[in-house]
Amino acid sequence: MILSIIVPVYNEERLVGELLGKVTEVEFEDRVVPEIIVVNDGSSDGTSDSIKEFIEANPSLNLVFLNHEINQGKGAAVRSGMKAAKGDILIVQDADLEYDPEEIKDVMAPILKGDCKVVYGSRILREKELGRSGIFGLITGKHPHSYVLAYLGGVAITQWTNLLTGASLTDEPTCYKCFHRSALEGVEIDSDDFAWEPEVTVKLLRKGLRIHEVPISYHPRKMSEGKKIHWQDGVRALLTVWKYR
């Protein structure tokens, strides 16, 4: 069984090599054959060179390198990765080290068992497991180092999605979205930016698929460290949920 790990990358020259190293170190069970699909989305720094250096240093890896000449957005990068993927199971892995590649195994496990066809890794479930909560418990589930507005934006998107679709998700904007290939049949992603995430979520729910969630860890970084999502992306996400509801 082939697992396609899609890595969209934009201006991550400092971290992409380390991230790819961590991905390749994950030990999957024997029946799982990983392929890594790295999509450089028009980076303006040395990201492309960093990826090529990693490939040259690891020539035996099952790694595909795709390059967008101009920056098109995360959704466009994921779409390119999905088109190139050969896997029975596909998962998205960001290159910023906010998510631990070791937990790919946890996210894909319910699909391997045949329990479901779509799994999201929930940061909220992990924080609640750890008993952490925000100010006066009003924002329970917030990582202590994440931005309050970013967290509340994620909660708003999740609850808006639940309200309009009848789902009961806890973390819709999570990076770790894992799909059995059959779940994506007939699902076209139109959004080029971060809005691809609520778009695919709503389309899968409208298709009648259940989205299973598992707890995952999260290591948020600051804007000064290269975090790229902004409040405008949250507004677009809310509008996207309404559009495809």
C-alpha positions in Angstrom: 0.0 0.0 0.0 1.5 3.3 -1.1 1.2 6.4 1.3 1.7 9.7 -0.5 3.0 12.4 1.8 2.4 15.7 0.1 4.6 18.6 1.3 3.7 22.0 0.0 6.6 24.4 0.5 6.9 28.2 0.3 10.0 30.1 1.5 11.2 27.5 4.0 14.9 27.2 3.0 15.9 26.9 6.6 13.5 24.2 7.6 12.6 22.1 4.6 15.7 19.9 4.7 15.1 19.1 8.4 11.5 18.4 7.8 12.2 16.1 4.9 14.8 14.3 7.0 12.2 13.8 9.8 9.7 12.4 7.3 12.1 9.9 5.9 13.0 8.7 9.4 9.4 7.6 10.1 9.3 3.8 10.3 6.0 2.6 8.8 4.8 -0.9 9.0 5.9 -3.3 6.3 2.8 -3.0 4.1 3.1 0.8 3.9 5.4 2.1 1.2 5.8 5.9 1.5 6.4 8.3 -1.3 7.2 12.0 -0.7 5.9 14.6 -3.1 7.5 18.0 -2.4 5.9 21.0 -4.2 7.9 24.2 -4.2 5.3 26.8 -4.7 7.3 29.6 -6.3 9.6 30.3 -3.3 11.7 33.5 -3.6 14.4 32.3 -1.2 16.7 29.3 -1.4 14.0 26.7 -0.8 14.4 25.1 -4.2 18.2 24.7 -3.7 17.6 23.2 -0.2 15.2 20.6 -1.6 17.6 19.7 -4.4 20.5 19.4 -1.9 18.4 17.0 0.1 17.5 14.9 -2.9 21.2 14.8 -4.0 22.2 13.6 -0.5 19.4 11.0 -0.5 19.3 9.6 -4.0 17.6 6.3 -3.1 14.5 7.9 -1.6 11.1 7.6 -3.3 10.8 11.4 -3.6 9.1 13.5 -6.3 10.0 17.2 -6.7 7.5 19.5 -8.3 8.2 23.2 -8.9 5.8 26.1 -9.4 7.6 28.8 -11.2 5.4 31.4 -9.5 3.7 31.3 -6.1 0.1 30.1 -6.5 -0.9 29.3 -3.0 -1.1 26.3 -0.7 -4.3 24.9 -2.4 -2.6 25.0 -5.8 0.4 23.2 -4.3 -1.7 20.5 -2.7 -3.6 20.1 -5.9 -0.4 19.6 -7.9 0.8 17.1 -5.3 -2.5 15.1 -5.4 -2.3 14.9 -9.2 1.2 13.4 -9.0 0.4 11.1 -6.1 0.3 7.4 -6.7 -0.8 6.5 -3.2 -3.8 4.6 -1.9 -3.7 7.0 1.1 -2.7 10.7 0.9 -1.8 13.1 3.7 -0.6 16.7 3.7 2.5 17.6 5.7 3.5 21.3 6.1 7.2 22.1 5.9 7.3 24.4 8.9 7.8 21.8 11.7 4.6 22.8 13.5 3.5 19.2 13.1 5.5 16.1 14.0 5.9 13.6 11.1 6.0 10.7 13.5 2.3 11.3 14.1 1.5 10.6 10.4 1.2 6.9 11.6 -1.5 7.9 14.2 -3.4 9.9 11.7 -3.5 7.2 9.0 -4.1 4.3 11.4 -8.0 4.4 11.2 -7.8 4.3 7.4 -5.4 1.4 7.5 -7.8 -0.5 9.8 -10.7 0.2 7.4 -12.6 2.2 10.0 -13.1 5.3 7.8 -11.8 7.0 4.6 -10.9 10.4 6.0 -9.0 11.3 9.1 -8.0 14.8 10.5 -5.4 15.3 13.2 -6.9 17.5 15.9 -4.7 19.8 17.9 -7.7 20.6 20.1 -8.2 17.0 21.2 -4.6 16.8 22.2 -4.7 20.0 24.2 -7.9 18.8 26.0 -6.2 15.5 26.7 -3.4 17.4 28.4 -6.0 19.4 30.5 -4.8 22.8 29.1 -7.2 25.6 28.6 -7.0 29.3 27.9 -8.1 32.4 29.9 -10.7 31.5 32.5 -11.4 28.4 30.5 -13.2 30.4 27.8 -10.9 29.1 25.1 -10.4 25.6 26.2 -8.1 23.7 23.8 -5.7 26.5 23.0 -2.1 25.7 22.8 -0.3 28.0 25.4 2.1 29.3 22.7 -0.3 29.9 19.9 -1.8 33.3 19.0 -5.2 33.9 20.6 -6.7 35.4 17.5 -5.4 32.5 15.3 -6.9 30.0 17.7 -10.3 31.8 17.9 -10.3 32.0 14.1 -9.8 28.3 13.9 -12.6 27.7 16.4 -14.9 30.0 14.4 -14.2 28.2 11.1 -14.7 24.8 12.8 -18.0 25.8 14.4 -19.3 27.5 11.3 -18.5 24.3 9.3 -20.3 22.2 11.9 -23.3 24.6 11.9 -23.7 24.5 8.1 -23.0 20.8 7.6 -24.2 19.1 10.8 -20.6 17.8 11.4 -19.0 17.7 14.9 -15.4 18.5 14.1 -13.0 20.0 16.7 -10.2 21.3 14.4 -11.2 21.9 10.8 -8.1 24.1 9.8 -5.6 21.4 10.9 -2.8 20.6 8.4 -3.0 16.9 8.9 -5.8 15.9 6.5 -5.5 12.3 5.5 -7.6 10.6 2.7 -8.1 7.2 1.2 -7.9 7.8 -2.5 -11.5 6.7 -3.0 -12.7 9.5 -0.8 -11.4 12.1 -3.2 -13.1 10.6 -6.3 -15.3 13.3 -7.8 -13.9 16.0 -5.5 -12.3 18.9 -7.3 -10.4 21.6 -5.4 -11.0 25.0 -6.8 -9.3 27.2 -4.2 -5.6 28.1 -4.7 -5.0 29.4 -1.2 -5.6 28.3 2.4 -9.3 28.1 1.6 -8.7 24.7 0.0 -9.0 23.3 3.5 -12.6 24.3 4.3 -13.5 23.6 0.6 -12.4 20.0 0.7 -13.9 19.5 4.1 -17.3 20.7 3.1 -17.2 18.8 -0.2 -16.3 15.6 1.6 -19.1 16.1 4.2 -21.6 16.8 1.4 -20.5 13.6 -0.2 -21.7 11.8 2.9 -18.3 10.9 4.3 -17.6 10.9 8.0 -14.4 12.7 9.1 -12.7 10.9 11.9 -10.4 12.9 14.2 -7.4 11.8 16.3 -5.3 13.8 18.7 -2.0 15.3 17.4 0.6 17.5 19.0 1.3 21.0 17.7 4.4 23.3 17.9 3.1 26.7 16.8 5.6 29.3 15.5 5.4 33.1 15.5 5.1 35.5 12.5 8.7 36.5 13.1 9.6 32.8 12.5 7.8 32.6 9.2 4.2 31.8 10.0 2.2 32.7 6.9 -1.5 32.6 7.7 -3.3 35.9 8.4 -6.7 37.0 9.5 -7.7 37.6 5.8 -7.3 33.8 5.3 -9.8 33.2 8.1 -12.4 35.5 6.5 -11.9 33.7 3.2 -12.3 30.3 4.9 -15.6 31.4 6.4 -16.9 32.6 3.0 -15.7 29.3 1.4 -17.7 27.2 3.9 -20.8 29.2 3.0 -20.1 28.9 -0.7 -19.8 25.1 -0.8 -22.2 24.3 2.0 
